[in-house]
Amino acid sequence: MIDLKQRRAGVLLHVTSLPGPYGIGDFGPGAYQFVDWLVSAGQRIWQLLPMTPIGPGDSPYQSVSAFAGSPLMVALEPLVEAGWLAAPSLPEGGFDDGQVDYAKVVPWRMAQLRAAAEGFFAQATPAQRVGFEAWCVQRADWLDDYTVFMALETAHQGQPWWLWDEAARRRDLAMLEAVRLEHASEIAFWQFVQWCFDTQAAALKAYANTRDVAIMGDLPIFIAHHSVDCWARPDLYYLDEQCQPSVVAGVPPDDMGPDGQRWGNPLYRWERMAAENFAWWTARVRRALDHADVFRIDHFRGFAGYWEIPVACPTAQEGTWQRGPGKALFDAIATALGELPIVAEDLGLITPDVIELRDRCGFPGMKILQFAFGGDASHEFLPHNYGTATVVYTGTHDNETVRGWWHNATDDQRRFAGSYLAAGEHNIHWAMIRAACNSVAAQAVFPLQDVLGLDGSHRMNLPGTCGGNWRWRVRREMLGSEPTRLLGIMTAASGRGPFELLEQTASAVD
């Protein structure tokens, strides 16, 4: 846990975007090298995106589990070093080091993990087996359902759970016991993968923490329909007799789109969760803190009030506002876990009840500099209007890069931004980073694409689309000395990093 009132700066980069030889970023050497790079640039936060398994559109926000870790992030080097996996041979043509080709990467890496699991169960030492079995017992509250679900998904050739046979769909107890016997090896494989994920994630977090770098995670508010969470506890969601959602999540029409956004996630029956003292949410937050010192909670406004869309409506136009669980949810979690290191993603249509909930919980909110130039000097996202309980971003994974934003901005927006920041096309990214650093916001975070001054072709995600997202990777040579030097200068000069970085540089950014 970190003190969210202490001035810090950090970089947003998902694990999958790290450099590495095996098609996608993971917890291997590239992750440790990135921590070292953060330190050299004076950064003390590494913000990640959700580390859960990817779902439709390769998105971690539509995951098969709210508790499991992504198999794709398991580094292969430790498995080779342990003797469980032979040194991998790359597929024909190798991998693209600039973007993730999921169609090529996923089957190849899963084959490597299956080979490693076979090696582990054949060769593991008694101490390794004891460690593995103890971990399985410690994580049984979510691991047991997850591994059975994955075994059943495999047995049903990847079909969604509501199309499984009746016994599997309804979780017949005799069927579950039979699955545990019949599919014991498949269940053991998924246990092994999650053990590797947890072990490697914990080691990386420990390394970052020893270097005074905090890990910031990301917790989506909703779960996917095709998920172990929905299958294991369908009573906690608005599902009909055919296990289909009767209402779904989204946001209403606004300036960003006349139809709003229809996300399609099933909605929680909050009254049933409240009757259990929000035990599922407490377990979920506890799990998030296994891997992070602090985490951003997605779509925070949904805890005050959420947009309920009838499932028959193809857009979000016909939804209605419903009351969320409010502070009672966070009180229950805090009673069980203590002080909550949460950053509230309070973007979008924010009403007074959302602000009241955020402030009563004591969570800092978010400001996005790219959004600041569509009005006048009173705009709440302009740095001179911030309070200290703020995390300021140049942009997020859902936004254009700063250079891409400048290219697409209106003339009025460019004129305002250029005047406010004393910048133009060539240095707009550094000007936004400097303004964020010099603001009173306690935390300032910048997507790596903005630190590197990359254009819009390098953005991570385009909301509302279901293809070509979550693919971007940084090439190792991009992390050169000049971006490191300039970021370190701005961080040090604004009191967010070691002041010694100023003494180590010959000149400031022009």
Secondary structure, 3 states (H helix, E strand, C coil): CCCCCCCEEEEECCHHHCCCCCCCCCCCHHHHHHHHHHHHCCCCEEECCCCCCCCHHHCHHHCCCCCCCCHHHCCCHHHHHCCCCCCCCCCCCCCCCCECCHHHHHHHHHHHHHHHHHHHHHHCCHHHHHHHHHHHHHCHHHHHHHHHHHHHHHHCCCCCHHHCCHHHHCCCHHHHHHHHHHCHHHHHHHHHHHHHHHHHHHHHHHHHHHCCCEEEEEECCCCCCCCHHHHHCHHHECECCCCCECEEEEECCECCECCCEEEEEECECHHHHHHCCCHHHHHHHHHHHHHCCEEEECCHHHHCEEEEEECCCCCCCCCEEEECCCHHHHHHHHHHHCCCCEEECCCCCCCHHHHHHHHHHCCCEEEEHHHHHCCCCCCCCCHHHCCCCEEEECCCCCCCCHHHHHHHCCHHHHHHHHHHHCCCCCCHHHHHHHHHHHCCCCEEEEEHHHHCCCCHHHCCCCCCCCCCCCCECCCHHHCCHHHHHHHHHHHHHCCCCCCHHHHCCCCCCC
